Amino acid sequence: MENNSETPSFVTPQGRRIAYHLTDGTGPAVVFLGGFKSDMGGTKAVHLEQWARDSGRAFLRFDYSGHGESSEAFTDGAIGDWFEDACAALGLLAGKVILVGSSMGGWISLLVARQMPERVAGLVTIAAAPDFTEDSMWAGFSEGQKAELMAGQVALPSEYGEPYIITRRLIEEGRTRLVLRDPLPLPFPVRSLQGTADADVAMSVALRLLEHAQSPDMRLTLVDGADHRFSDESCLVLIESAVEEVLARVGES
């Protein structure tokens, strides 16, 4: 994680301070939305920033509240808060954007697209995890874990470090943000990437999103052996290619 006291930030309408890095360039700008408890210093975000610099493309990466260098405690946050942070971040940019959503960021990007489709020119998802608080977490909890959660919070082991503290608010607020239960129009090019060896998001989620969403141009690429991080060199090249393909499609329209 980057830790730079000079990192620029802005304050959302809800009063949360959001740290970000903005690369100037041509539009539509590419906006990276990270995953659950990840930050804008991650491999994919930094790699895409370098790609944007090399391409002369405007690019934005930022930390949701409770993540990275932004304000608030992680355990105080929920999907709706991070969605609001993303909407506020788009205020840094003019015109339409290409959203690149990784894991939870895939869910957030779908919420942004549903809320403000006029701002979105295209979408790339990487191991997207829409509705994971309900379909993965809550559905996978034992009765004991559900009881713990309803009393306040439950700790889940994580292969990425310290256990995840899952709060009752995260689950209950998440139920108000689900995107796979109602029509989901995505009126722009969409490219989805999913690894077959992803232990956190099953391939069935990617297939469900492909079947559920309504888009004139949506494609899913399954990558044999890729895990949830989707961060090795070959995966990073695939992300670049997906973004470039969406940009090309947008340019043709």
C-alpha positions as a LaTeX table, in Angstrom:
\begin{tabular}{lrrr}
\hline
Residue & $x$ (\AA) & $y$ (\AA) & $z$ (\AA) \\
\hline
Met1 & 0.00 & 0.00 & 0.00 \\
Glu2 & 1.25 & 3.44 & $-0.85$ \\
Asn3 & 1.61 & 5.85 & 2.06 \\
Asn4 & 2.26 & 9.34 & 0.81 \\
Ser5 & 1.20 & 12.36 & 2.83 \\
Glu6 & 1.12 & 14.34 & $-0.42$ \\
Thr7 & $-1.52$ & 12.10 & $-1.98$ \\
Pro8 & $-4.36$ & 14.31 & $-3.23$ \\
Ser9 & $-7.82$ & 13.81 & $-1.78$ \\
Phe10 & $-11.35$ & 15.18 & $-1.94$ \\
Val11 & $-14.31$ & 15.08 & 0.43 \\
Thr12 & $-17.52$ & 13.34 & $-0.62$ \\
Pro13 & $-20.98$ & 14.85 & $-0.03$ \\
Gln14 & $-21.19$ & 12.44 & 2.93 \\
Gly15 & $-18.04$ & 13.95 & 4.49 \\
Arg16 & $-15.58$ & 11.13 & 3.77 \\
Arg17 & $-12.06$ & 12.01 & 2.58 \\
Ile18 & $-11.07$ & 10.00 & $-0.49$ \\
Ala19 & $-7.45$ & 9.67 & $-1.59$ \\
Tyr20 & $-6.79$ & 9.38 & $-5.31$ \\
His21 & $-4.29$ & 9.59 & $-8.15$ \\
Leu22 & $-5.35$ & 11.20 & $-11.43$ \\
Thr23 & $-3.34$ & 10.93 & $-14.62$ \\
Asp24 & $-4.10$ & 13.57 & $-17.24$ \\
Gly25 & $-4.74$ & 12.46 & $-20.80$ \\
Thr26 & $-7.36$ & 12.03 & $-23.47$ \\
Gly27 & $-10.86$ & 10.80 & $-22.78$ \\
Pro28 & $-12.83$ & 8.84 & $-22.15$ \\
Ala29 & $-10.92$ & 8.45 & $-18.89$ \\
Val30 & $-10.34$ & 4.97 & $-17.49$ \\
Val31 & $-11.38$ & 4.57 & $-13.85$ \\
Phe32 & $-10.15$ & 1.64 & $-11.74$ \\
Leu33 & $-12.42$ & 0.39 & $-8.95$ \\
Gly34 & $-10.65$ & $-1.96$ & $-6.56$ \\
Gly35 & $-11.79$ & $-4.89$ & $-4.48$ \\
Phe36 & $-12.90$ & $-5.58$ & $-0.92$ \\
Lys37 & $-10.21$ & $-4.40$ & 1.52 \\
Ser38 & $-7.76$ & $-3.71$ & $-1.33$ \\
Asp39 & $-6.29$ & $-0.34$ & $-2.22$ \\
Met40 & $-5.25$ & 1.78 & $-5.18$ \\
Gly41 & $-1.61$ & 0.71 & $-4.76$ \\
Gly42 & $-2.43$ & $-2.80$ & $-5.98$ \\
Thr43 & $-0.74$ & $-4.43$ & $-8.95$ \\
Lys44 & $-3.61$ & $-4.07$ & $-11.41$ \\
Ala45 & $-4.31$ & $-0.40$ & $-10.60$ \\
Val46 & $-0.66$ & 0.65 & $-10.83$ \\
His47 & $-0.12$ & $-1.38$ & $-14.01$ \\
Leu48 & $-3.11$ & 0.24 & $-15.69$ \\
Glu49 & $-1.90$ & 3.66 & $-14.63$ \\
Gln50 & 1.41 & 3.03 & $-16.41$ \\
Trp51 & $-0.47$ & 1.76 & $-19.46$ \\
Ala52 & $-2.55$ & 4.97 & $-19.42$ \\
Arg53 & 0.57 & 7.15 & $-19.21$ \\
Asp54 & 2.13 & 5.27 & $-22.11$ \\
Ser55 & $-1.10$ & 5.65 & $-24.08$ \\
Gly56 & $-1.76$ & 9.29 & $-23.22$ \\
Arg57 & $-5.07$ & 8.23 & $-21.66$ \\
Ala58 & $-6.69$ & 9.92 & $-18.67$ \\
Phe59 & $-6.78$ & 7.52 & $-15.71$ \\
Leu60 & $-8.12$ & 7.61 & $-12.15$ \\
Arg61 & $-7.50$ & 5.26 & $-9.24$ \\
Phe62 & $-8.74$ & 5.91 & $-5.72$ \\
Asp63 & $-9.27$ & 4.35 & $-2.30$ \\
Tyr64 & $-12.79$ & 3.81 & $-1.02$ \\
Ser65 & $-13.40$ & 5.09 & 2.50 \\
Gly66 & $-12.00$ & 2.65 & 5.05 \\
His67 & $-9.45$ & 1.48 & 2.47 \\
Gly68 & $-5.85$ & 2.51 & 1.81 \\
Glu69 & $-5.18$ & 6.19 & 2.44 \\
Ser70 & $-8.80$ & 7.34 & 2.66 \\
Ser71 & $-10.60$ & 8.26 & 5.87 \\
Glu72 & $-12.95$ & 6.16 & 8.03 \\
Ala73 & $-12.63$ & 2.67 & 9.52 \\
Phe74 & $-13.07$ & $-0.32$ & 7.23 \\
Thr75 & $-15.58$ & $-1.88$ & 9.61 \\
Asp76 & $-17.79$ & 1.22 & 9.44 \\
Gly77 & $-18.24$ & 0.87 & 5.68 \\
Ala78 & $-20.72$ & $-0.92$ & 3.45 \\
Ile79 & $-21.38$ & $-1.39$ & $-0.26$ \\
Gly80 & $-23.53$ & 1.74 & $-0.45$ \\
Asp81 & $-20.81$ & 3.89 & 1.12 \\
Trp82 & $-18.21$ & 2.68 & $-1.37$ \\
Phe83 & $-20.67$ & 3.15 & $-4.22$ \\
Glu84 & $-21.19$ & 6.75 & $-3.08$ \\
Asp85 & $-17.41$ & 7.21 & $-2.94$ \\
Ala86 & $-17.12$ & 5.98 & $-6.54$ \\
Cys87 & $-19.90$ & 8.28 & $-7.73$ \\
Ala88 & $-18.17$ & 11.22 & $-6.04$ \\
Ala89 & $-14.84$ & 10.25 & $-7.63$ \\
Leu90 & $-16.39$ & 10.60 & $-11.08$ \\
Gly91 & $-16.86$ & 14.25 & $-10.21$ \\
Leu92 & $-13.12$ & 14.65 & $-10.75$ \\
Leu93 & $-13.61$ & 13.86 & $-14.43$ \\
Ala94 & $-15.48$ & 15.42 & $-17.32$ \\
Gly95 & $-17.39$ & 13.43 & $-19.87$ \\
Lys96 & $-17.86$ & 9.70 & $-20.17$ \\
Val97 & $-15.59$ & 7.11 & $-18.56$ \\
Ile98 & $-14.52$ & 3.50 & $-18.97$ \\
Leu99 & $-14.98$ & 1.67 & $-15.67$ \\
Val100 & $-12.61$ & $-1.17$ & $-14.76$ \\
Gly101 & $-14.01$ & $-3.03$ & $-11.76$ \\
Ser102 & $-12.03$ & $-5.72$ & $-9.95$ \\
Ser103 & $-13.85$ & $-8.17$ & $-7.64$ \\
Met104 & $-16.05$ & $-6.01$ & $-5.40$ \\
Gly105 & $-15.19$ & $-3.17$ & $-7.77$ \\
Gly106 & $-17.11$ & $-5.09$ & $-10.41$ \\
Trp107 & $-20.21$ & $-4.83$ & $-8.24$ \\
Ile108 & $-19.55$ & $-1.15$ & $-7.52$ \\
Ser109 & $-19.08$ & $-0.44$ & $-11.22$ \\
Leu110 & $-22.42$ & $-2.11$ & $-12.01$ \\
Leu111 & $-24.10$ & 0.09 & $-9.38$ \\
Val112 & $-22.48$ & 3.18 & $-10.90$ \\
Ala113 & $-23.59$ & 2.12 & $-14.40$ \\
Arg114 & $-27.14$ & 1.59 & $-13.15$ \\
Gln115 & $-27.22$ & 4.94 & $-11.35$ \\
Met116 & $-25.59$ & 7.10 & $-14.01$ \\
Pro117 & $-25.51$ & 5.27 & $-17.37$ \\
Glu118 & $-25.01$ & 8.60 & $-19.14$ \\
Arg119 & $-21.49$ & 8.80 & $-17.64$ \\
Val120 & $-20.37$ & 5.30 & $-18.66$ \\
Ala121 & $-18.98$ & 4.63 & $-22.14$ \\
Gly122 & $-17.86$ & 1.08 & $-21.42$ \\
Leu123 & $-17.06$ & $-1.46$ & $-18.71$ \\
Val124 & $-14.37$ & $-4.05$ & $-18.00$ \\
Thr125 & $-14.84$ & $-6.41$ & $-15.07$ \\
Ile126 & $-12.14$ & $-8.60$ & $-13.53$ \\
Ala127 & $-13.37$ & $-11.49$ & $-11.37$ \\
Ala128 & $-16.50$ & $-9.42$ & $-10.71$ \\
Ala129 & $-18.28$ & $-10.21$ & $-7.44$ \\
Pro130 & $-21.78$ & $-8.73$ & $-7.68$ \\
Asp131 & $-24.06$ & $-9.43$ & $-4.70$ \\
Phe132 & $-21.26$ & $-11.27$ & $-2.84$ \\
Thr133 & $-22.38$ & $-10.15$ & 0.62 \\
Glu134 & $-25.64$ & $-12.05$ & 0.09 \\
Asp135 & $-24.80$ & $-14.90$ & $-2.27$ \\
Ser136 & $-21.32$ & $-15.76$ & $-0.99$ \\
Met137 & $-21.02$ & $-14.49$ & 2.58 \\
Trp138 & $-24.50$ & $-14.76$ & 4.07 \\
Ala139 & $-25.46$ & $-17.86$ & 2.07 \\
Gly140 & $-22.22$ & $-19.54$ & 3.13 \\
Phe141 & $-22.41$ & $-18.76$ & 6.84 \\
Ser142 & $-23.16$ & $-21.49$ & 9.36 \\
Glu143 & $-26.02$ & $-20.92$ & 11.78 \\
Gly144 & $-23.42$ & $-20.06$ & 14.42 \\
Gln145 & $-21.79$ & $-17.47$ & 12.17 \\
Lys146 & $-25.17$ & $-15.96$ & 11.32 \\
Ala147 & $-25.94$ & $-15.65$ & 15.03 \\
Glu148 & $-22.57$ & $-13.99$ & 15.63 \\
Leu149 & $-23.18$ & $-11.60$ & 12.78 \\
Met150 & $-26.64$ & $-10.63$ & 13.96 \\
Ala151 & $-25.08$ & $-9.81$ & 17.32 \\
Gly152 & $-22.71$ & $-7.38$ & 15.58 \\
Gln153 & $-19.93$ & $-8.97$ & 13.53 \\
Val154 & $-18.15$ & $-12.17$ & 12.55 \\
Ala155 & $-14.49$ & $-12.78$ & 11.66 \\
Leu156 & $-13.69$ & $-14.68$ & 8.46 \\
Pro157 & $-10.22$ & $-16.10$ & 7.72 \\
Ser158 & $-8.42$ & $-14.57$ & 4.75 \\
Glu159 & $-5.50$ & $-15.84$ & 2.72 \\
Tyr160 & $-4.55$ & $-12.20$ & 2.13 \\
Gly161 & $-3.62$ & $-11.47$ & 5.78 \\
Glu162 & $-5.65$ & $-10.63$ & 8.85 \\
Pro163 & $-9.19$ & $-12.03$ & 9.15 \\
Tyr164 & $-11.98$ & $-10.08$ & 7.52 \\
Ile165 & $-14.33$ & $-8.54$ & 10.06 \\
Ile166 & $-17.78$ & $-8.76$ & 8.53 \\
Thr167 & $-20.38$ & $-6.50$ & 10.14 \\
Arg168 & $-24.12$ & $-6.87$ & 10.34 \\
Arg169 & $-24.43$ & $-3.53$ & 8.54 \\
Leu170 & $-22.31$ & $-4.76$ & 5.62 \\
Ile171 & $-24.69$ & $-7.67$ & 5.05 \\
Glu172 & $-27.95$ & $-5.82$ & 5.66 \\
Glu173 & $-26.98$ & $-2.71$ & 3.67 \\
Gly174 & $-25.69$ & $-4.92$ & 0.88 \\
Arg175 & $-29.19$ & $-6.37$ & 0.47 \\
Thr176 & $-30.35$ & $-2.94$ & $-0.67$ \\
Arg177 & $-27.67$ & $-2.84$ & $-3.42$ \\
Leu178 & $-28.13$ & $-6.18$ & $-5.20$ \\
Val179 & $-27.85$ & $-6.08$ & $-9.00$ \\
Leu180 & $-28.61$ & $-9.66$ & $-10.08$ \\
Arg181 & $-32.26$ & $-9.72$ & $-8.96$ \\
Asp182 & $-33.70$ & $-6.97$ & $-11.16$ \\
Pro183 & $-33.12$ & $-5.96$ & $-14.80$ \\
Leu184 & $-29.57$ & $-4.70$ & $-15.34$ \\
Pro185 & $-29.26$ & $-2.69$ & $-18.56$ \\
Leu186 & $-25.66$ & $-2.03$ & $-19.61$ \\
Pro187 & $-26.08$ & $-0.01$ & $-22.82$ \\
Phe188 & $-22.39$ & 0.00 & $-23.79$ \\
Pro189 & $-19.55$ & $-2.45$ & $-24.54$ \\
Val190 & $-18.73$ & $-4.81$ & $-21.66$ \\
Arg191 & $-15.74$ & $-7.15$ & $-21.37$ \\
Ser192 & $-15.59$ & $-9.55$ & $-18.43$ \\
Leu193 & $-12.50$ & $-11.52$ & $-17.38$ \\
Gln194 & $-12.65$ & $-14.53$ & $-15.05$ \\
Gly195 & $-10.07$ & $-17.10$ & $-13.96$ \\
Thr196 & $-11.00$ & $-20.78$ & $-13.77$ \\
Ala197 & $-8.87$ & $-21.24$ & $-10.63$ \\
Asp198 & $-10.51$ & $-18.36$ & $-8.73$ \\
Ala199 & $-11.15$ & $-19.62$ & $-5.19$ \\
Asp200 & $-13.07$ & $-16.48$ & $-4.17$ \\
Val201 & $-15.49$ & $-15.92$ & $-7.07$ \\
Ala202 & $-16.85$ & $-18.98$ & $-8.87$ \\
Met203 & $-17.12$ & $-19.09$ & $-12.65$ \\
Ser204 & $-20.87$ & $-19.44$ & $-12.15$ \\
Val205 & $-20.98$ & $-15.83$ & $-10.98$ \\
Ala206 & $-19.42$ & $-14.61$ & $-14.23$ \\
Leu207 & $-21.82$ & $-16.74$ & $-16.26$ \\
Arg208 & $-24.78$ & $-15.50$ & $-14.23$ \\
Leu209 & $-23.77$ & $-11.88$ & $-14.86$ \\
Leu210 & $-23.34$ & $-12.57$ & $-18.59$ \\
Glu211 & $-26.80$ & $-14.13$ & $-18.79$ \\
His212 & $-28.50$ & $-11.54$ & $-16.56$ \\
Ala213 & $-27.17$ & $-8.24$ & $-17.89$ \\
Gln214 & $-28.71$ & $-6.61$ & $-20.95$ \\
Ser215 & $-25.95$ & $-5.29$ & $-23.21$ \\
Pro216 & $-25.63$ & $-4.88$ & $-26.98$ \\
Asp217 & $-21.98$ & $-5.98$ & $-26.81$ \\
Met218 & $-20.94$ & $-8.14$ & $-23.85$ \\
Arg219 & $-18.26$ & $-10.84$ & $-23.85$ \\
Leu220 & $-16.84$ & $-13.07$ & $-21.14$ \\
Thr221 & $-13.29$ & $-14.42$ & $-21.32$ \\
Leu222 & $-12.44$ & $-17.41$ & $-19.11$ \\
Val223 & $-8.73$ & $-17.77$ & $-18.38$ \\
Asp224 & $-7.61$ & $-21.30$ & $-17.59$ \\
Gly225 & $-5.66$ & $-21.48$ & $-14.33$ \\
Ala226 & $-5.94$ & $-17.80$ & $-13.39$ \\
Asp227 & $-6.71$ & $-17.11$ & $-9.73$ \\
His228 & $-8.65$ & $-14.30$ & $-8.07$ \\
Arg229 & $-5.71$ & $-11.90$ & $-8.02$ \\
Phe230 & $-5.56$ & $-11.96$ & $-11.84$ \\
Ser231 & $-2.24$ & $-10.13$ & $-11.55$ \\
Asp232 & 0.44 & $-12.16$ & $-13.29$ \\
Glu233 & 1.98 & $-10.75$ & $-16.46$ \\
Ser234 & $-0.30$ & $-12.60$ & $-18.86$ \\
Cys235 & $-3.41$ & $-11.53$ & $-16.94$ \\
Leu236 & $-2.28$ & $-7.91$ & $-16.87$ \\
Val237 & $-1.86$ & $-8.01$ & $-20.65$ \\
Leu238 & $-5.40$ & $-9.40$ & $-20.96$ \\
Ile239 & $-6.74$ & $-6.52$ & $-18.86$ \\
Glu240 & $-4.97$ & $-4.00$ & $-21.10$ \\
Ser241 & $-6.39$ & $-5.72$ & $-24.17$ \\
Ala242 & $-9.91$ & $-5.69$ & $-22.76$ \\
Val243 & $-9.71$ & $-1.97$ & $-22.01$ \\
Glu244 & $-8.28$ & $-1.26$ & $-25.47$ \\
Glu245 & $-11.03$ & $-3.32$ & $-27.08$ \\
Val246 & $-13.74$ & $-1.38$ & $-25.23$ \\
Leu247 & $-12.08$ & 1.90 & $-26.17$ \\
Ala248 & $-11.98$ & 0.82 & $-29.81$ \\
Arg249 & $-15.66$ & $-0.12$ & $-29.72$ \\
Val250 & $-16.54$ & 3.19 & $-28.13$ \\
Gly251 & $-14.55$ & 4.99 & $-30.84$ \\
Glu252 & $-16.56$ & 3.25 & $-33.54$ \\
Ser253 & $-19.92$ & 4.26 & $-32.09$ \\
\hline
\end{tabular}
